[in-house]
Amino acid sequence: MKKHLLVFAAINLVAVGLYAGPLKIVDVNFPQINCLFSPNCTVVVDDSTTPITFTGATGSGFLQTRTFRGLTNAPLSGLYSYAYRIDLRNIHSTSTNDYIDSLRVNFGPVVPFTYNGQNSNMVWVATAGGIGSVAPSSALQLGNNITFKFNPPIYAGASSANGQSSFFFGVISSHPPTNNIANVTGFQGSAPTIPLNPNLPDRSPAY
């Protein structure tokens, strides 16, 4: 019965023009990805952050949203890039089980793009030339929501070890940004671990 309900839901999403399925991910580097948005490969960004904390841990991490718009004469002129990053480097815990394993963003329609001759890309991950060490292992869109999974997850620091940051990962839209709410999931604390499931302010397309 559950399988039939999922199939029925997917058919309904297609019927109303909403995408349901995995998004193609491509590894990129800075500043090359910027060249899609600017003739001189330089972009002016708008950054915002929202704190992330774990019970029993010291310090704070954050969810970062970075937006910029394609300039005139650039390949993606007039389109908007939405980049996200989860940074847990400044969190220290007595537990080794504090981590984040997904981010869900209310995004709407995604614009595909070409990078290094690869067509139909939907998500870019800046694995070179920028900050971070953890990439999303998958991106799944269901209706207007995109869920980025991290396997392995993004860990907070334990004892004297520093925590981790994700790479910047981005999606492109034809719509300008607005304030919205994202959701992250993970676990915290020593055994038994406690689910982590906060809603966090972010910025995403005003579709």
Number of C-alpha atoms within 10 A of each C-alpha: 5 7 8 9 10 11 11 11 15 17 13 14 16 12 10 9 10 16 20 19 12 15 21 15 19 19 15 20 14 15 15 16 18 21 18 23 25 20 16 11 14 15 18 12 12 11 13 15 19 14 15 17 18 20 11 14 19 14 17 17 23 20 22 19 23 20 23 21 24 21 21 12 12 17 16 22 16 18 19 23 28 23 23 26 22 27 26 28 21 17 25 24 24 15 18 16 20 31 25 24 19 22 24 19 22 22 25 21 21 20 18 15 18 14 15 9 7 9 12 15 19 19 25 23 23 24 20 16 11 12 15 18 14 21 23 24 14 16 20 17 22 17 21 16 17 24 22 23 20 20 14 13 19 25 25 31 25 17 14 9 13 16 21 22 23 25 22 27 25 19 25 25 22 19 20 18 20 11 11 15 13 21 16 21 16 21 18 24 20 14 9 9 13 14 14 19 14 13 13 18 18 22 25 28 23 15 14
